[in-house]
Structures are given as structure tokens and as C-alpha cells.
Amino acid sequence: MAEPHDRDARPDNERARRPHGRPRREHRERRTTRDPPQGKAIRNSEDGRHATQPLERKERREKRVARETQKRSPRHETRNPERRRRNEPTSHTSSERSSNPLNFESLAKLDAYNESTSRKTQEHEQLLAPKDKDRAHERPLKEKVASGRVLKDKSRHRRKSEYGREKRRVVSGPLAEEGRVRKRGGYIAEESGKKRFGRKCWIAVLIIVLILVILIPVGIYASKKHGGGGGSGGSSDDGADPTNDNLNGVNENDIPAAAKNTYLDPFTWYDSTDFNVTYTNETVGGLPVMGLNSNWDDSKQANENVPPLDKTWIYGTLPIRGVNLGGWLSLEPFITPSFFQSYKPNQGIIDEYTLTRELGPQKAAKTLEKHYAMFIKEDDFQQIQAAGFDHVRIPFSYWAVTTYPGDPYVPKISWRYLLRAIEYCRKYGLRVSLDLHALPGSQNGWNHSGRQGAIGWLNGTDGDLNAQRSLDIHTQLSTFFAQPRYKNIIAIYGLANEPKMIALPTSAVLDWETKAAAIVRKSGMQQYIAVGDGFLGLSKWQGQLSGVQNVMLDVHQYTIFNKNQINFPHQKKIQYACQGWTDQMKQSVNVATGFGATICGEWSQADTDCALYLNNVNTGSRWEGTLPTGDPTTSVTTPDCPPNSGTCSCDKANADPSSYSDDYKQWLMMYAEAQMASFEAGWGWFYWTWATESATQWSWKAGLAAGILPKTTWQRDFNCTSNVPDFKNLPDNY
């Protein structure tokens, strides 16, 4: 039948235009009788059929090529005139819209158009080929750019969604040809296999950065708490580790096998700065000279008010203005509380004895040597000189010399730092007062003697043994410091810091001090020997130790440790310094009424006992009435701040000095200047102390920075010759 053949032979696009693929019956009937339109071939004629069918197949094939070309076009620019004509509106009837074969002229035009379109497409693809090649070379370079950068070719294929996130258009064109497709979390360049950062990757990176920002400071803080760091006076962890460059030219093989990994091996030292690292086993008095340089210079002068080291200082005429290096070579909890804060109260870590026992030998040695190296450095001596000081009192402990069975202390390492400190003092013209702060057995039972608790020196089962050990230590020390290099630099030699003579037999202490002084003189030292007043009171020392030449009485004056003085109002505290202490010093320095040569070896401007651990680790204060010692004579369970002054609190006393009121700063300055004037009525003074971690009112370094101490020790506005203000605007409990 002609009708099915005629329908099947029509082009595909013409069949698609029929609603159901089949024409209405009347339309089919009309086509058999209607004359063919002008210019169209008769499809059912023999000639027309043989001529038209190959052309129709060619037409369909070329249209398919055109459609494929259109899909491949990167910009969708290929146009189909047949499609455009199909979409244009027309007034033809349905029978006129029925499919009719194209004549030869129309087919020729269509062939020419398709050939032109195909040629343009090929030219366009050839034009894009070099660019695609360039992009292929550029991709590896672009992938090295920091994650998160948006490439320009990507920005043309993104659009904002209603949530503010960028979405990718359907992958097509050059992007599909390059093989880049959108994946979760970012883009993947399939050719290179490298993943580029997306939003989730950036969120992960941000979380990691935030964690590090939080953990690093916490770790540093925790490290400082355990190792002794931070605060106004420097710390064990303050600053970078020493470089120890002076070891570069030393051969480790030059260290004898017997000395390797001992305190004589410079390659085991935490800090070798300014030490002589050439090995020697030479000793003087049984104490090593390892670390000392062979030359020294005593021509330096601390300031224009005092003589150089190699010139005579006339004591009693020219006052001593010195400072202590407390809490350095002999630990004191309130100076470096970070050593003790990391432990729980029930662990009982309260002094250097319990601390080193807890740490163990190796960790204790490492921890404390770092403290020795970093808490006090050369820069501190330079600042001490600039502040107007001329003397430095250096407390140290017997384990710098030796230790005994059962001692957990770190032996001998602090000795090297003591010797270096003396050389730094020499460099800046500062004279030295040596202070043996801790004796075997403990001479007072306080934490700064090494071990808090019972007194085991001249007392108890091993009292005599420890007294003899102390004399042996002085034999070694005085022999060493009798060397010519120390003749000018060491001015005062202390026998024992604060022996608690109110708890020990006075005669036993005096007898021991007489023996110790004889050892020092026998060794060849002619410097002044310092002995503590033992808290007996200056008036009780008249005529004592009269057989010892060049001996000096060392008194320590604090109002805050006395129940009848800590509660003085602000005005009365200054008046007491100007009158009470001045009178005591004048009486003591006069041999007719007192001992003779007298200095104040310790004092501070603190007007409360509120500093952390000042009264021992994990104990309270007299000021707040939180000091139950178990001894009725020393316990304070009710506030002992000035009466009628309101609530007693340590908060303001322990506050940062930047929060101090102007009136309080004025009072602190005047209180310090009053004490300096008072003690210069004797032979002078040493402030306690130079540096602390947090106790500002006990640190000259911190007080100077806070503006509550004079810029130099001799530039003072108050000298006790004028009236003391009443400080009515300053609460007495502040």
C-alpha cells in the first residue's frame, strides 16, 4: 500500500510533528487526488521514488550530523534553519502542514548549509584546541596555588543559591572536556588526581587552627606552672634556650671518661654562656674551678658615688645599698610559687626538699638547672647597677658544695652559677655578700632553709653532726674564696642565715659562730663576716663575739611578721620606720650601747603578709586571720589588719600594680624611702628581693617598673626629716 510506505518514508522530524503519528483519514484521502504543489516531486512515481529516497536518507543523515555538531559546540551557536522554520507561526491548514518531499533545489541548499556549518564547527574546534592544550599545562601550576583561591574559569560557571552557597552549572563544554567535575567538599581535576579545597575542607582547617590556638598557650602555661616561670621577675622558662655556641670549638673526646655526664662535663650543661668550657679537674678547697676564666678585672665602678672594686670601701661611713637574689640558688615558695602550684595539698610538696624528692634526681637536676640559668641572667646585674645598687647579697645552699646520705637535693650544679654570678657582679662593679642560706639539718626549720619542719642543726639527734658538717663546708668555702681573685669582689661573708636563736640555745649558736669565724680567718679571708641577730633583738647583742675581728651583725626588719606591727595604720608604719628602726640602728652601731657594725640584710615595702605562699605553701595570712599554725603563740585566726578599717582582704594587696590608686603608690614609695633612711643610720641595707614571679611588693625589679620605688637608690624625696602625711583618703586595709 502506498499509504504506509508514504508515512514511513517521511523524514523523522516530520513524523514527530504529528500528534499521534497518524494523520486523520480525510487528510489521507485528499492526498491521493490532490495535485502536487508546484516545485515538489511526485513521491509515488517511479522516477520520483528512485530519485527521492536516497536524497531523503542523505537529508536525515546530515541533519543528525548537524544536531551532533550543535551539541558539541561550546557556545551552542549552530543553528538549524529547518527547526527555525518549524517553529515559525503559519496560516496553513493541517493538510498543508503535512510532510512533503524536498525538491532537488532545496536539498542542494540544505547540503551547502550543512557543509558550511560543519566547516565552521571544525574551524572553531581547531581554534579552541591550542587553548585547551594551554589549560592542560596550566592546571598543575594552578593546583599548587594556596587552597581556597577561585580560578577564573570556575567563576564563569557558578551562581549563588538562596543559601549563599555557590552551585555549579551542569558540566558541559570545555569544562567537561577537561575532565573536571564537582565532588563533595571540592573540585577534582581528574587528570592530575589532586583534590582542591572546598567549603568542608576549609571548615576542618579552621577547627584545627582554633584547637592549636587554644592548646599551645595552655601548654605553655602548664609548662611554666610546673617548671617555675612567668611573672615580674623572669622565670625558669622565660626566654629562649641558651645557644651554647662556645662549645662549638670543643672536642667531646677531650672530656675524660670519668668526667663524662657529670657536673664537670660542659656538654651536659643546660647553659654554657660565659663559662670557660675547657675541661679541667683543678679544685681549690675541694671545690672545682671548672667554668672560670683565668683573667679578671677589678677596675669597674658601680656608680659615681662609690669607689671601684680595687679601691677601699670605708664601711660605716659610706652606706651599703644592696639587693638580694632571693629564691634563685635557694628556692623560696613565695618567690617562685610556680614550682609548687601544680601539686595538690595532700602531696606535701612544700619546700626544696620535698620538691626534689618528688621530681627524682634526673628531673630535679634538669628542672633546677634551667631555673638557675634563666631566673637570674647577666641582664639582671646590668639592671641592678642601673638602679643604683652597689652590693649584691647572694643566698645559696650547702648542696652547692656537697650533699649527704638521704639528701634529695641537686648537688653541686648551683655552684657553677654562683661563680658566674660573682663574675657578672665584677663586670658591673658590684660588691658581693655571700650568704649561706641553708645549712645541714636546717638552722631554723623554715622552707627557705631547704626543709620545713624541725630544726636539725645544733638540735636533735643529728644536731651536733650537722653543726660539724656546716663547719666543714665553711672550710671548703673560705679556702676557695680566699683566692686573690676574690679579694676585692667579695665584701661580706655570711656564716648562717637567720639561725632561730629564739628556739636554740644562744650559747651553742654563739660558740658555733666563733668556730666558724676562726675557720674563715685561718683560710686567709679578711673580709667582713656577717652573723644573724637570731631574732633576739639588737639590744641583746652588745658585747657578743667581741673576740672576732671585722664581724657584722645582720638584722632583718619586717613589720608584717609581728602581730603588734602588722596592724599599724599607714601613717604609723612610716613613723615606726623613721623613729623605731632608726633608733635601734643608731643604738646598735655604737659599741657603747650595742654590738657595733650593723646592717639590715633584708626588708621590703610590703605592708601585708598576703603574698602567695609567704607564710608557707597552702597556708593563709595574718592579715585575713587565716593562719592556724597549731601553735597558740603563732596562730592567727582573726583578721590582724588595722582595727576599725572594715573587712580585711588580700585582693587589693595582691592586685596588679597598675590598679593601685595614686594615694597607695605614694604611700608605698614613702614607706620604702623611710626604711632606706632608717637603715642608713647603720651601715646600710639589702632589699629583699630583686625578682619574684608575682609578688610585686617584694620585687625591686617589679616595683621599679610599677613606679613605686625610686629610679635610683640615692634619688629619694623622703628621708624621715619631714612630717608623715595622715593618708586619710587611703583605707588602712588597702
Secondary structure as GFF3:
##gff-version 3
##sequence-region A 1 734
A	DSSP	alpha_helix	2	8	.	.	.	ID=ss1
A	DSSP	alpha_helix	12	16	.	.	.	ID=ss2
A	DSSP	alpha_helix	25	33	.	.	.	ID=ss3
A	DSSP	alpha_helix	46	72	.	.	.	ID=ss4
A	DSSP	alpha_helix	81	87	.	.	.	ID=ss5
A	DSSP	alpha_helix	104	142	.	.	.	ID=ss6
A	DSSP	alpha_helix	152	155	.	.	.	ID=ss7
A	DSSP	beta_strand	158	160	.	.	.	ID=ss8
A	DSSP	beta_strand	166	168	.	.	.	ID=ss9
A	DSSP	alpha_helix	173	178	.	.	.	ID=ss10
A	DSSP	beta_strand	180	183	.	.	.	ID=ss11
A	DSSP	beta_strand	186	189	.	.	.	ID=ss12
A	DSSP	beta_strand	194	195	.	.	.	ID=ss13
A	DSSP	alpha_helix	199	227	.	.	.	ID=ss14
A	DSSP	three_ten_helix	245	247	.	.	.	ID=ss15
A	DSSP	three_ten_helix	252	254	.	.	.	ID=ss16
A	DSSP	three_ten_helix	266	268	.	.	.	ID=ss17
A	DSSP	beta_strand	283	284	.	.	.	ID=ss18
A	DSSP	beta_strand	287	288	.	.	.	ID=ss19
A	DSSP	beta_strand	320	324	.	.	.	ID=ss20
A	DSSP	alpha_helix	338	341	.	.	.	ID=ss21
A	DSSP	three_ten_helix	345	347	.	.	.	ID=ss22
A	DSSP	alpha_helix	352	359	.	.	.	ID=ss23
A	DSSP	alpha_helix	361	375	.	.	.	ID=ss24
A	DSSP	alpha_helix	378	386	.	.	.	ID=ss25
A	DSSP	beta_strand	391	397	.	.	.	ID=ss26
A	DSSP	three_ten_helix	398	400	.	.	.	ID=ss27
A	DSSP	alpha_helix	413	427	.	.	.	ID=ss28
A	DSSP	beta_strand	431	438	.	.	.	ID=ss29
A	DSSP	three_ten_helix	447	449	.	.	.	ID=ss30
A	DSSP	alpha_helix	463	481	.	.	.	ID=ss31
A	DSSP	three_ten_helix	484	486	.	.	.	ID=ss32
A	DSSP	beta_strand	490	494	.	.	.	ID=ss33
A	DSSP	alpha_helix	506	523	.	.	.	ID=ss34
A	DSSP	beta_strand	528	532	.	.	.	ID=ss35
A	DSSP	three_ten_helix	538	541	.	.	.	ID=ss36
A	DSSP	beta_strand	551	556	.	.	.	ID=ss37
A	DSSP	alpha_helix	570	576	.	.	.	ID=ss38
A	DSSP	pi_helix	577	581	.	.	.	ID=ss39
A	DSSP	alpha_helix	582	589	.	.	.	ID=ss40
A	DSSP	beta_strand	598	602	.	.	.	ID=ss41
A	DSSP	three_ten_helix	657	659	.	.	.	ID=ss42
A	DSSP	alpha_helix	662	679	.	.	.	ID=ss43
A	DSSP	beta_strand	684	687	.	.	.	ID=ss44
A	DSSP	three_ten_helix	696	698	.	.	.	ID=ss45
A	DSSP	alpha_helix	700	706	.	.	.	ID=ss46
###
